[in-house]
Amino acid sequence: SMACHAKAGERWRFFEIDPVVVRIARDPAQFRFLSDCGGGENIVLGDARLTLLDEKGGFDLIVLDAFSSDVVPVHLLTKEALGQYLSRLKEGGAIAFHISNRYLELASVIAEVGAAHGLKTIVKLDNSVTKEEHSRTMYAASLVAVVARSEADIAKLSASPDWRRQVADG
């Protein structure tokens, strides 16, 4: 679904570890986001923590969307992993984490790991979807954390009342 957020002139690259997910995503009979919105040619297959390091240049935005199931891939939330993401983030860029989870509060974890790198963290909960809308559209509530090197890098988001500062508290 992220492919449909791309705007003209933007180049998006997707990293996916599971070849079955890539096959399904590219099959318009099963999943139409890539066929309808583009991006199917920009998929890197493999563990993103490793394949991201092979990328030349940097990214303005890195989105990690691996935390929505009952099992949390904690290796993606370590100080070392965040250091790897930062090594590929351009100056002025940000890293967004989709951290919706039924059982764990991950916003403070992101803030703490980010603080170890001197990063600022903001969080947004979008729970505007009613049960009836969810049944009809399959949209669901989501929790997102964004980390950046400076307040200026996230100033536009921070200006919105929907976003709140998440402070590392040890």
C-alpha positions as CSV (number, residue, x, y, z in Angstrom):
1,S,0.0,0.0,0.0
2,M,3.0,2.3,0.5
3,A,3.5,2.4,-3.2
4,C,0.3,4.4,-3.6
5,H,1.7,7.3,-1.5
6,A,4.5,8.0,-4.0
7,K,4.4,11.4,-5.7
8,A,5.6,12.3,-9.2
9,G,9.4,12.6,-9.2
10,E,9.9,10.4,-6.1
11,R,11.9,7.2,-6.3
12,W,10.8,4.5,-3.8
13,R,12.6,1.3,-3.1
14,F,11.1,-1.6,-1.2
15,F,13.0,-4.1,0.8
16,E,11.4,-7.5,1.5
17,I,12.8,-10.6,3.0
18,D,10.1,-13.1,1.9
19,P,10.1,-14.0,-1.8
20,V,6.5,-15.2,-1.5
21,V,5.4,-11.7,-0.3
22,V,7.1,-10.2,-3.4
23,R,5.4,-12.7,-5.7
24,I,2.0,-12.0,-4.2
25,A,2.6,-8.2,-4.3
26,R,3.5,-8.3,-8.0
27,D,0.4,-10.4,-8.9
28,P,-2.5,-8.0,-9.7
29,A,-5.0,-10.8,-9.3
30,Q,-4.0,-11.0,-5.6
31,F,-2.8,-7.6,-4.6
32,R,-3.1,-4.5,-6.8
33,F,-1.1,-1.7,-5.0
34,L,2.1,-2.3,-7.1
35,S,0.3,-2.8,-10.4
36,D,-2.0,0.2,-9.8
37,C,0.6,2.6,-8.3
38,G,3.9,1.4,-9.5
39,G,7.0,0.4,-7.6
40,G,7.1,-3.3,-8.5
41,E,10.4,-2.9,-10.3
42,N,12.1,-1.3,-7.2
43,I,12.0,-4.3,-4.8
44,V,15.2,-5.6,-3.2
45,L,14.9,-9.1,-2.0
46,G,16.7,-10.0,1.2
47,D,17.1,-9.0,4.8
48,A,16.7,-5.2,4.7
49,R,19.2,-4.7,7.6
50,L,21.9,-6.1,5.3
51,T,20.7,-5.2,1.8
52,L,20.1,-1.6,2.9
53,L,23.9,-1.3,3.6
54,D,24.6,-2.2,0.0
55,E,22.7,0.8,-1.3
56,K,24.7,3.7,-2.7
57,G,23.8,7.1,-1.6
58,G,21.2,7.8,1.1
59,F,17.5,8.0,1.7
60,D,15.3,11.0,2.7
61,L,12.9,8.7,4.5
62,I,13.2,5.1,5.7
63,V,10.0,3.3,6.7
64,L,10.1,0.2,8.8
65,D,6.8,-1.7,8.8
66,A,7.5,-5.0,10.6
67,F,6.0,-4.6,14.0
68,S,2.3,-5.1,13.6
69,S,2.0,-8.8,14.4
70,D,2.0,-10.4,17.8
71,V,5.7,-11.2,17.4
72,V,8.1,-8.2,17.5
73,P,11.4,-8.6,15.5
74,V,13.5,-7.0,18.3
75,H,16.7,-7.3,16.3
76,L,15.2,-4.3,14.2
77,L,15.0,-2.2,17.4
78,T,18.5,-2.4,18.6
79,K,21.0,0.4,18.9
80,E,23.1,-1.3,16.3
81,A,20.2,-1.7,13.9
82,L,19.3,2.0,14.2
83,G,22.9,2.9,13.6
84,Q,22.7,0.9,10.3
85,Y,19.6,2.8,9.2
86,L,21.1,6.1,10.1
87,S,24.2,5.3,8.0
88,R,21.9,5.3,5.0
89,L,19.8,8.3,6.0
90,K,20.5,11.6,4.3
91,E,21.0,14.8,6.4
92,G,17.5,16.2,7.1
93,G,15.9,12.8,6.7
94,A,13.7,10.8,9.1
95,I,13.0,7.2,10.0
96,A,9.4,6.1,10.5
97,F,8.4,3.0,12.4
98,H,5.0,1.4,12.2
99,I,4.8,0.2,15.7
100,S,1.1,-0.9,16.1
101,N,1.0,-3.9,18.5
102,R,-1.7,-5.5,20.5
103,Y,0.5,-6.4,23.5
104,L,3.5,-4.2,23.7
105,E,4.1,-0.5,24.0
106,L,7.0,0.2,21.6
107,A,7.0,4.0,21.4
108,S,9.2,4.3,24.5
109,V,11.5,1.6,23.1
110,I,12.0,3.6,19.9
111,A,12.6,6.8,21.9
112,E,15.2,5.2,24.1
113,V,17.1,3.6,21.3
114,G,16.8,6.8,19.3
115,A,18.1,8.9,22.2
116,A,21.2,6.7,22.3
117,H,22.0,8.1,18.9
118,G,20.9,11.7,19.9
119,L,17.7,11.4,17.9
120,K,14.4,13.2,18.5
121,T,11.2,11.1,18.5
122,I,7.6,11.9,17.9
123,V,4.6,9.6,17.8
124,K,1.1,9.6,16.2
125,L,-1.8,7.4,17.0
126,D,-4.4,7.2,14.2
127,N,-7.5,5.6,15.7
128,S,-10.1,7.4,13.7
129,V,-11.4,4.3,12.0
130,T,-14.6,2.9,13.5
131,K,-15.4,-0.8,13.7
132,E,-17.9,-0.4,10.9
133,E,-15.4,1.4,8.6
134,H,-12.8,-1.3,9.4
135,S,-15.2,-4.1,8.4
136,R,-15.9,-2.3,5.1
137,T,-12.5,-0.9,4.2
138,M,-10.1,-3.0,6.2
139,Y,-8.4,0.2,7.4
140,A,-7.1,-0.2,10.9
141,A,-5.8,2.1,13.7
142,S,-2.1,2.6,13.6
143,L,0.7,3.9,15.8
144,V,3.7,5.5,14.1
145,A,7.0,6.7,15.6
146,V,9.3,9.0,13.7
147,V,13.0,9.6,14.6
148,A,15.2,12.3,13.2
149,R,18.6,13.9,14.0
150,S,17.1,17.3,14.8
151,E,13.9,19.1,15.7
152,A,14.1,20.9,12.3
153,D,14.0,17.6,10.5
154,I,10.5,16.8,11.9
155,A,9.2,20.3,12.4
156,K,6.3,20.0,9.9
157,L,5.0,16.9,11.6
158,S,5.6,18.3,15.1
159,A,3.5,21.3,14.3
160,S,0.5,19.1,14.0
161,P,-1.5,18.5,17.2
162,D,-1.8,14.8,16.1
163,W,1.8,14.2,16.8
164,R,3.3,14.2,20.3
165,R,6.9,14.2,21.6
166,Q,8.1,10.8,23.0
167,V,10.8,11.4,25.5
168,A,13.3,8.8,26.5
169,D,12.9,8.2,30.2
170,G,15.3,5.4,30.9
